[in-house]
């Protein structure tokens, strides 16, 4: 629009040698200003005013009255080009707080030679309002200065912007929904109230993924159409659109091949996929009712519904998994632990009464029972970490001592590797009893995935009182971690298992537990070779931030 306005100014300035009539004097000033002729009477200017497609006006710089206008102003304001003469900018504007101050602000800039472009709410002759975009500049015709304004109706754009904002508000309600049915109901309500689509419904894919079932519909759709159909593979336009995942807009479905119900009273129809979750269908009993703007807004609504349905499915899946883990946690806590205690106690009785080889077998059973019970306790603690609403019970833990102990065990397990420890003494963090397993898995990972011959693992611990964090760094000179694996190694099922120490869950376990401690883990390349893993954990006695998902940063 700016280019078009500049061209207009240039063409006008090149042909205008106009004049401005003197204002009428005396008490008849108000009436006379309504009857004045256009300020610039040159035929070329008049012709040019008639060719401009948008409303074009000249304003008096002192009174802000319209002194000249083209015929397009009638489309915007409802006044013809003569009736609008003499009206002020304020009279042509909707009544708003601080209206005069707003106009004065724009005028100050214009008089200083600064062009202005802005959206403005106008008041039409019939009292209704309309949004317009105004491009204004100070221009000179003959010896007189005027404000020239090019005005374009932008009501459709404004309505679209408002609809988009209201759709975003509806989306916030969608993401709080508990299931796809609730999402579908909110989607229909938004389509009715925001997009003004009275005949609308949402069909969701059933659990077999073979049928689109009617899930929610507007009251007018229910009254007009009665029972809504279920679409199976190959059924009409609805399944075609869902299968292709491409929205469709029909001006008259009665003329389209493949319509599901040939006697339907619906004529105009929009079909918009909600991803692979379902379909949004809107209709009208009149032809050519919907525009491309309607379709784009319906697509936005359907996309938001897709995200919300995906989210509810994910949350419900997590809820089911949490329930399952709670069940297994209870099973382990009671049944399995009780069984291990019975076996262990019987083995101790046998070892006290038997001799020779049989006694050794009984002692072996008792030892393995103790080991199994310890593993069960670890699994129980891990499950509690996943399922407890308030998170794990945390307490001060000496990370320096824990790390030295884990390195000591690994030296025995991997005698070919060299371990170097530089640990600040008595660094105490907020964690739980699984901290030893976290450290064992982290250090063990450096050995497990490298050739231990000539491998050096450097382990460091230090505290930073200024940030309230402790740092644990494990650096090796092995093969390193490729860039495309630096994120994947923390995912479940993506890492190798550390079989000889700790809980055996690898870096996924480290990832989850560090998150529960409100810590973070990073990985970067070592120099000249290998990898460096760094943990940060909250120091005990500092304000612990809320538990959030673990922060993993790939450090270049």
C-alpha positions as CSV (number, residue, x, y, z in Angstrom):
1,X,0.0,0.0,0.0
2,X,2.9,2.4,0.7
3,X,4.1,2.1,-2.9
4,X,0.6,2.8,-4.3
5,X,0.2,5.8,-2.0
6,X,3.6,7.2,-3.1
7,X,2.6,6.8,-6.7
8,X,-0.6,8.6,-6.1
9,X,1.1,11.5,-4.4
10,X,3.6,11.8,-7.2
11,X,0.9,11.8,-9.9
12,X,-1.2,14.3,-8.1
13,X,1.7,16.7,-7.4
14,X,2.7,16.7,-11.1
15,X,-0.7,17.8,-12.3
16,X,-2.2,19.9,-9.6
17,X,-2.2,23.7,-9.8
18,X,-5.3,23.9,-7.6
19,X,-6.7,26.4,-5.3
20,X,-8.6,26.5,-2.0
21,X,-11.7,28.6,-1.5
22,X,-11.8,31.0,1.5
23,X,-14.0,29.8,4.3
24,X,-17.4,31.4,4.6
25,X,-17.6,34.1,7.3
26,X,-20.1,34.9,10.0
27,X,-22.7,32.8,11.7
28,X,-23.4,30.6,8.6
29,X,-19.9,29.0,8.7
30,X,-21.1,25.5,9.6
31,X,-23.7,25.4,6.8
32,X,-21.5,27.0,4.2
33,X,-18.7,24.4,4.8
34,X,-21.1,21.6,3.9
35,X,-21.8,23.4,0.5
36,X,-18.2,24.2,-0.6
37,X,-16.9,22.8,-3.8
38,X,-13.7,20.6,-3.9
39,X,-10.6,22.4,-2.9
40,X,-8.6,21.3,-6.0
41,X,-10.6,21.9,-9.2
42,X,-8.0,21.0,-11.9
43,X,-9.7,18.5,-14.2
44,X,-6.6,16.2,-14.2
45,X,-6.8,16.0,-10.4
46,X,-10.5,15.3,-10.5
47,X,-9.9,12.5,-13.1
48,X,-7.1,11.0,-11.0
49,X,-9.3,11.1,-7.9
50,X,-11.8,9.1,-9.8
51,X,-9.3,6.4,-10.8
52,X,-8.1,5.6,-7.3
53,X,-9.6,2.3,-6.2
54,X,-9.5,3.2,-2.5
55,X,-11.1,6.1,-0.7
56,X,-9.0,9.2,-1.1
57,X,-9.5,12.4,0.9
58,X,-7.9,15.8,1.4
59,X,-8.1,17.4,4.8
60,X,-7.6,21.0,5.8
61,X,-4.5,21.1,8.0
62,X,-6.1,23.6,10.4
63,X,-9.7,22.5,10.8
64,X,-9.2,18.8,9.8
65,X,-12.3,19.1,7.6
66,X,-12.6,17.1,4.4
67,X,-12.1,19.5,1.5
68,X,-12.0,16.9,-1.3
69,X,-12.9,13.2,-1.8
70,X,-13.4,10.7,-4.5
71,X,-16.5,8.6,-5.0
72,X,-15.1,5.5,-3.2
73,X,-15.7,7.2,0.1
74,X,-19.3,6.2,-0.2
75,X,-18.4,2.6,0.0
76,X,-16.4,3.2,3.2
77,X,-18.5,5.8,5.0
78,X,-21.9,5.8,3.3
79,X,-21.5,9.5,2.4
80,X,-21.1,10.5,-1.2
81,X,-18.2,12.6,-2.3
82,X,-20.2,15.9,-1.8
83,X,-21.9,15.0,1.5
84,X,-18.6,14.2,3.2
85,X,-17.2,17.7,2.5
86,X,-16.8,19.7,5.6
87,X,-16.9,16.8,8.0
88,X,-14.0,16.6,10.4
89,X,-11.7,13.6,11.1
90,X,-13.3,13.3,14.5
91,X,-16.8,13.2,13.0
92,X,-15.8,10.4,10.6
93,X,-14.3,8.4,13.5
94,X,-15.9,6.1,16.0
95,X,-16.3,7.6,19.4
96,X,-13.3,6.2,21.4
97,X,-11.6,7.3,24.6
98,X,-8.9,10.0,24.0
99,X,-10.0,10.3,20.4
100,X,-9.0,14.0,20.1
101,X,-5.6,13.2,21.6
102,X,-5.1,10.4,19.2
103,X,-5.9,12.6,16.2
104,X,-3.6,15.4,17.5
105,X,-0.7,12.9,17.9
106,X,-1.0,11.8,14.3
107,X,-1.4,15.4,13.1
108,X,1.8,16.4,14.9
109,X,3.8,13.8,13.1
110,X,2.2,14.7,9.7
111,X,2.9,18.4,10.1
112,X,6.5,17.5,10.9
113,X,6.7,15.8,7.5
114,X,6.4,12.2,8.8
115,X,4.0,9.9,6.8
116,X,1.7,7.8,8.9
117,X,0.0,4.5,8.3
118,X,-2.4,3.0,10.9
119,X,-5.6,1.1,11.5
120,X,-8.5,3.3,12.5
121,X,-12.1,2.6,13.5
122,X,-14.5,4.7,11.4
123,X,-18.2,5.6,11.9
124,X,-20.4,5.3,8.9
125,X,-23.4,7.5,8.0
126,X,-25.8,4.9,9.4
127,X,-24.0,4.8,12.8
128,X,-22.2,1.5,12.2
129,X,-18.5,1.2,12.5
130,X,-15.8,-0.2,10.1
131,X,-12.1,-0.8,10.5
132,X,-9.9,0.9,7.9
133,X,-6.2,1.2,7.2
134,X,-5.2,4.8,6.7
135,X,-2.1,6.0,4.9
136,X,-1.6,9.7,5.3
137,X,0.9,12.3,4.3
138,X,1.3,16.1,4.1
139,X,1.1,17.3,0.5
140,X,1.0,20.6,-1.3
141,X,-1.3,21.6,-4.2
142,X,-0.6,25.0,-5.5
143,X,0.4,27.1,-2.5
144,X,-1.8,25.2,0.0
145,X,-0.9,22.3,2.3
146,X,-3.3,19.4,2.9
147,X,-3.3,16.1,4.6
148,X,-4.0,13.5,1.9
149,X,-5.4,10.2,3.2
150,X,-5.8,6.9,1.4
151,X,-8.3,4.8,3.2
152,X,-9.0,1.1,2.7
153,X,-11.7,-1.0,4.3
154,X,-9.9,-3.8,6.3
155,X,-12.9,-5.1,8.2
156,X,-12.3,-8.6,6.9
157,X,-8.7,-8.6,8.0
158,X,-9.7,-7.3,11.4
159,X,-12.4,-9.9,11.8
160,X,-9.9,-12.6,10.9
161,X,-7.4,-11.3,13.4
162,X,-10.0,-11.2,16.1
163,X,-11.2,-14.7,15.2
164,X,-7.6,-16.0,15.3
165,X,-7.2,-14.5,18.8
166,X,-10.5,-16.1,20.0
167,X,-9.4,-19.4,18.5
168,X,-6.2,-19.2,20.5
169,X,-8.3,-18.6,23.6
170,X,-10.4,-21.7,22.7
171,X,-7.2,-23.7,22.2
172,X,-6.3,-23.0,25.8
173,X,-9.6,-24.5,26.9
174,X,-9.0,-27.5,24.6
175,X,-5.6,-28.4,26.1
176,X,-7.3,-28.7,29.5
177,X,-9.8,-31.2,28.1
178,X,-9.7,-34.8,29.5
179,X,-10.5,-36.7,26.3
180,X,-11.2,-36.4,22.6
181,X,-15.0,-36.1,23.2
182,X,-14.5,-33.0,25.3
183,X,-12.1,-31.5,22.7
184,X,-14.7,-32.2,20.0
185,X,-17.4,-30.4,22.0
186,X,-15.1,-27.3,22.5
187,X,-14.2,-27.4,18.8
188,X,-17.9,-27.3,17.8
189,X,-18.7,-24.5,20.3
190,X,-15.8,-22.4,18.9
191,X,-16.9,-23.1,15.3
192,X,-20.4,-21.8,16.2
193,X,-19.5,-18.8,18.3
194,X,-16.2,-17.6,16.7
195,X,-16.4,-18.7,13.0
196,X,-20.3,-18.4,12.9
197,X,-20.7,-21.9,11.5
198,X,-24.2,-23.0,12.7
199,X,-24.1,-26.4,11.0
200,X,-21.0,-28.0,12.2
201,X,-19.7,-31.3,13.7
202,X,-16.6,-33.3,14.5
203,X,-16.0,-36.9,13.6
204,X,-13.3,-38.8,15.5
205,X,-11.4,-41.9,14.4
206,X,-12.4,-44.9,16.5
207,X,-10.0,-47.2,18.3
208,X,-10.0,-49.6,15.3
209,X,-8.8,-46.7,13.1
210,X,-11.3,-47.9,10.5
211,X,-14.4,-45.7,11.3
212,X,-15.1,-42.0,11.7
213,X,-17.7,-41.7,14.4
214,X,-19.8,-38.6,15.1
215,X,-18.5,-37.2,18.3
216,X,-20.0,-33.7,18.7
217,X,-22.4,-31.5,16.6
218,X,-24.1,-28.2,16.9
219,X,-27.8,-28.1,17.9
220,X,-28.8,-26.7,14.5
221,X,-27.0,-29.6,12.8
222,X,-28.9,-32.0,15.1
223,X,-32.2,-30.4,14.3
224,X,-31.7,-30.3,10.5
225,X,-29.9,-33.6,9.9
226,X,-31.1,-35.8,12.8
227,X,-28.8,-38.8,13.4
228,X,-25.3,-38.2,12.0
229,X,-23.7,-40.9,9.9
230,X,-20.7,-43.0,10.7
231,X,-18.2,-43.0,7.9
232,X,-16.2,-46.1,7.0
233,X,-13.5,-46.5,4.5
234,X,-14.7,-45.4,1.1
235,X,-17.8,-43.7,2.4
236,X,-18.4,-40.5,0.5
237,X,-16.5,-37.2,0.5
238,X,-15.8,-37.3,4.2
239,X,-13.6,-40.4,4.0
240,X,-11.9,-39.2,0.9
241,X,-10.9,-35.9,2.6
242,X,-9.8,-37.7,5.8
243,X,-7.7,-40.2,3.8
244,X,-6.0,-37.6,1.6
245,X,-5.6,-35.2,4.6
246,X,-6.4,-32.3,2.2
247,X,-9.3,-29.9,3.1
248,X,-12.1,-29.5,0.7
249,X,-14.5,-26.6,0.0
250,X,-17.7,-27.2,-2.0
251,X,-20.1,-24.5,-3.2
252,X,-22.8,-27.1,-3.9
253,X,-22.3,-30.7,-2.8
254,X,-25.4,-31.8,-4.7
255,X,-23.5,-31.4,-7.9
256,X,-20.4,-33.4,-6.7
257,X,-19.9,-37.0,-7.4
258,X,-19.5,-39.3,-4.4
259,X,-21.6,-37.3,-1.9
260,X,-22.6,-39.6,0.9
261,X,-26.3,-38.6,1.1
262,X,-27.7,-37.5,-2.2
263,X,-30.9,-36.1,-0.6
264,X,-29.0,-34.0,2.0
265,X,-30.4,-30.4,2.5
266,X,-26.8,-29.2,2.8
267,X,-25.4,-27.3,-0.2
268,X,-22.2,-25.5,0.8
269,X,-19.8,-27.7,2.7
270,X,-16.3,-27.5,4.2
271,X,-14.4,-30.7,5.2
272,X,-11.2,-30.2,7.2
273,X,-9.0,-33.0,8.6
274,X,-8.0,-32.9,12.3
275,X,-4.8,-34.7,11.4
276,X,-5.3,-38.5,11.8
277,X,-7.6,-37.9,14.7
278,X,-10.8,-37.0,12.8
279,X,-12.6,-34.6,10.7
280,X,-14.3,-31.2,11.1
281,X,-17.3,-30.7,8.8
282,X,-19.3,-27.5,8.4
283,X,-22.3,-26.9,6.1
284,X,-24.9,-24.5,5.0
285,X,-28.3,-24.9,3.2
286,X,-27.3,-22.1,0.8
287,X,-24.8,-22.4,-2.1
288,X,-21.4,-20.7,-2.2
289,X,-21.7,-19.8,1.5
290,X,-18.1,-20.2,2.5
291,X,-15.0,-18.3,1.5
292,X,-11.3,-19.2,1.4
293,X,-11.0,-17.1,4.6
294,X,-13.6,-19.3,6.3
295,X,-11.7,-22.4,5.2
296,X,-8.3,-21.1,6.5
297,X,-9.9,-20.3,9.9
298,X,-11.5,-23.7,10.0
299,X,-8.1,-25.3,9.2
300,X,-6.6,-23.4,12.2
301,X,-9.4,-24.6,14.5
302,X,-9.0,-28.2,13.2
303,X,-5.2,-28.0,13.7
304,X,-5.7,-26.8,17.3
305,X,-8.1,-29.7,17.9
306,X,-5.6,-32.1,16.5
307,X,-2.9,-30.9,19.0
308,X,-5.4,-31.1,21.9
309,X,-6.6,-34.6,21.0
310,X,-3.0,-35.8,20.7
311,X,-2.2,-34.2,24.1
312,X,-5.2,-35.9,25.8
313,X,-4.2,-39.3,24.3
314,X,-0.7,-38.8,25.6
315,X,-1.8,-37.8,29.1
316,X,-4.2,-40.7,29.2
317,X,-1.4,-43.0,28.2
318,X,0.8,-41.6,30.9
319,X,-2.0,-42.0,33.4
320,X,-2.4,-45.7,32.5
321,X,1.3,-46.3,32.7
322,X,1.4,-44.6,36.1
323,X,-1.4,-46.8,37.3
324,X,0.5,-49.9,36.0
325,X,3.7,-48.8,37.7
326,X,1.8,-48.1,41.0
327,X,0.4,-51.7,40.7
328,X,3.8,-53.2,40.2
329,X,5.3,-51.0,42.9
330,X,2.7,-52.4,45.3
331,X,3.4,-55.9,44.1
332,X,7.1,-55.6,44.5
333,X,6.8,-53.8,47.9
334,X,4.6,-56.5,49.4
335,X,4.4,-59.8,47.6
336,X,8.0,-60.0,46.1
337,X,9.7,-58.6,49.2
338,X,7.7,-60.9,51.5
339,X,8.7,-63.9,49.3
340,X,12.4,-62.9,49.4
341,X,12.3,-62.6,53.2
342,X,10.8,-66.0,53.5
343,X,13.4,-67.6,51.2
344,X,16.2,-65.8,52.9
345,X,15.1,-66.8,56.4
346,X,14.7,-70.4,55.4
347,X,18.1,-70.4,53.8
348,X,19.6,-69.1,57.0
349,X,17.9,-71.9,59.0
350,X,19.2,-74.5,56.6
351,X,22.8,-73.1,56.7
352,X,22.7,-73.4,60.5
353,X,21.6,-77.0,60.4
354,X,23.4,-78.4,57.4
355,X,27.1,-79.3,56.8
356,X,29.5,-79.5,54.0
357,X,28.3,-79.0,50.4
358,X,24.7,-78.6,51.4
359,X,25.6,-75.8,53.8
360,X,27.5,-74.0,51.1
361,X,24.4,-74.2,48.9
362,X,22.2,-72.8,51.6
363,X,24.6,-69.9,52.2
364,X,24.7,-69.2,48.4
365,X,20.9,-69.0,48.4
366,X,21.0,-66.6,51.4
367,X,23.5,-64.4,49.6
368,X,21.7,-64.3,46.4
369,X,18.4,-63.6,48.2
370,X,20.1,-60.6,49.9
371,X,21.3,-59.4,46.5
372,X,17.9,-59.9,44.9
373,X,16.2,-58.0,47.7
374,X,18.6,-55.1,47.2
375,X,17.7,-55.0,43.5
376,X,14.0,-55.1,44.4
377,X,14.5,-52.2,46.8
378,X,16.2,-50.2,44.0
379,X,13.4,-51.0,41.6
380,X,10.8,-50.0,44.2
381,X,12.6,-46.7,44.8
382,X,12.7,-46.0,41.1
383,X,9.0,-46.8,40.6
384,X,8.2,-44.5,43.5
385,X,10.2,-41.7,41.8
386,X,8.0,-42.1,38.7
387,X,4.7,-42.5,40.4
388,X,4.7,-40.3,43.6
389,X,2.8,-37.1,42.9
390,X,5.1,-35.0,45.1
391,X,8.3,-36.5,43.6
392,X,10.9,-38.5,45.5
393,X,11.9,-37.9,49.1
394,X,15.2,-36.1,49.0
395,X,17.8,-35.5,51.7
396,X,21.4,-34.3,51.9
397,X,23.9,-36.7,50.2
398,X,27.7,-36.5,50.1
399,X,28.3,-36.7,46.4
400,X,32.1,-36.6,46.9
401,X,32.1,-39.7,49.0
402,X,29.5,-41.5,46.8
403,X,31.6,-40.8,43.7
404,X,34.8,-42.1,45.3
405,X,33.0,-45.3,46.4
406,X,31.6,-45.9,42.9
407,X,35.0,-45.3,41.3
408,X,36.5,-47.8,43.7
409,X,34.1,-50.5,42.7
410,X,34.7,-49.8,39.0
411,X,38.5,-50.1,39.4
412,X,37.9,-53.6,40.6
413,X,35.5,-54.4,37.7
414,X,37.7,-52.8,35.0
415,X,41.3,-53.2,36.1
416,X,42.6,-52.3,32.6
417,X,41.2,-48.8,32.7
418,X,42.7,-45.8,34.5
419,X,40.6,-43.8,36.8
420,X,41.7,-40.3,38.1
421,X,39.6,-38.5,40.7
422,X,39.7,-34.8,41.6
423,X,36.9,-34.3,44.1
424,X,36.4,-31.4,46.4
425,X,35.8,-32.9,49.8
426,X,32.3,-33.1,51.3
427,X,30.2,-31.6,48.6
428,X,26.7,-32.3,49.8
429,X,23.7,-32.2,47.4
430,X,20.0,-32.8,47.6
431,X,19.2,-36.3,46.3
432,X,18.2,-39.7,47.6
433,X,19.6,-43.2,48.0
434,X,19.7,-43.8,44.2
435,X,22.4,-41.2,43.8
436,X,25.0,-43.9,44.1
437,X,23.4,-45.8,41.2
438,X,23.2,-42.5,39.1
439,X,26.9,-42.0,39.6
440,X,27.8,-45.6,39.0
441,X,25.8,-45.6,35.7
442,X,27.4,-42.4,34.6
443,X,31.0,-43.4,35.3
444,X,30.4,-47.0,34.2
445,X,29.0,-45.7,30.9
446,X,32.4,-44.2,30.1
447,X,34.0,-47.6,30.4
448,X,31.3,-49.8,29.0
449,X,31.2,-48.2,25.6
450,X,35.0,-47.9,25.1
451,X,37.9,-50.2,24.8
452,X,39.3,-50.3,28.3
453,X,42.9,-50.8,27.1
454,X,44.7,-47.5,27.7
455,X,41.4,-45.8,28.6
456,X,41.6,-43.0,31.0
457,X,38.5,-41.7,32.9
458,X,38.9,-38.4,34.8
459,X,36.2,-37.7,37.4
460,X,35.8,-34.3,39.0
461,X,33.6,-32.8,41.7
462,X,33.3,-29.2,42.7
463,X,30.8,-26.8,44.2
464,X,29.7,-23.3,43.2
465,X,28.1,-21.5,46.2
466,X,27.2,-18.5,44.0
467,X,24.8,-20.6,41.9
468,X,23.9,-23.1,44.6
469,X,25.0,-26.0,42.4
470,X,27.4,-28.9,42.5
471,X,29.2,-30.1,39.4
472,X,30.2,-33.7,38.6
473,X,32.2,-34.1,35.5
474,X,33.2,-37.5,33.9
475,X,35.6,-37.2,31.0
476,X,37.1,-40.1,29.0
477,X,39.5,-40.3,26.0
478,X,37.6,-43.0,24.2
479,X,35.7,-42.9,21.0
480,X,33.3,-40.1,22.0
481,X,29.7,-39.6,21.1
482,X,28.7,-38.7,17.5
483,X,26.7,-35.5,17.2
484,X,23.7,-37.3,15.8
485,X,23.6,-39.5,19.0
486,X,24.2,-36.8,21.6
487,X,20.4,-36.5,22.3
488,X,19.4,-40.1,21.5
489,X,21.7,-41.7,24.2
490,X,19.5,-40.3,26.9
491,X,16.3,-41.9,25.5
492,X,14.8,-45.1,26.8
493,X,15.9,-48.1,24.8
494,X,18.6,-46.1,23.0
495,X,21.5,-46.7,25.3
496,X,23.6,-49.7,26.1
497,X,23.2,-51.2,29.6
498,X,25.8,-50.9,32.3
499,X,25.8,-54.5,33.4
500,X,28.4,-54.6,36.0
501,X,27.4,-51.9,38.4
502,X,24.5,-49.8,39.5
503,X,20.9,-50.5,38.6
504,X,21.6,-51.3,35.0
505,X,19.3,-48.7,33.4
506,X,22.1,-46.7,31.8
507,X,21.9,-43.1,30.7
508,X,18.1,-43.1,30.5
509,X,18.1,-43.8,34.2
510,X,20.6,-41.1,34.9
511,X,18.5,-38.7,32.8
512,X,15.3,-39.4,34.8
513,X,16.9,-39.3,38.2
514,X,18.8,-36.1,37.6
515,X,15.6,-34.5,36.5
516,X,13.9,-35.6,39.8
517,X,16.7,-33.9,41.7
518,X,16.1,-30.7,39.8
519,X,19.5,-31.1,38.1
520,X,20.8,-31.1,34.6
521,X,23.1,-33.2,32.4
522,X,25.2,-32.1,29.4
523,X,27.4,-33.9,27.0
524,X,30.2,-32.4,24.9
525,X,33.3,-33.6,22.9
526,X,36.5,-34.0,24.8
527,X,39.8,-32.8,23.5
528,X,41.5,-34.5,21.6
529,X,39.1,-37.4,21.8
530,X,36.3,-38.9,23.9
531,X,33.3,-37.3,25.6
532,X,32.6,-35.2,28.7
533,X,29.4,-35.7,30.7
534,X,28.6,-33.0,33.3
535,X,25.9,-33.2,36.0
536,X,24.8,-30.2,38.0
537,X,22.9,-30.9,41.2
538,X,21.4,-28.5,43.8
539,X,23.6,-28.1,46.8
540,X,22.0,-29.0,50.1
541,X,20.8,-26.1,52.1
542,X,20.0,-23.9,49.1
543,X,16.6,-23.1,47.8
544,X,15.7,-25.9,45.5
545,X,14.0,-24.9,42.2
546,X,10.8,-26.7,41.2
547,X,11.3,-30.1,39.7
548,X,11.3,-29.8,35.9
549,X,12.2,-32.2,33.1
550,X,15.9,-32.7,32.9
551,X,17.8,-30.1,30.9
552,X,20.1,-31.6,28.4
553,X,22.4,-29.3,26.4
554,X,24.7,-30.4,23.7
555,X,27.7,-28.3,24.2
556,X,29.8,-27.5,21.1
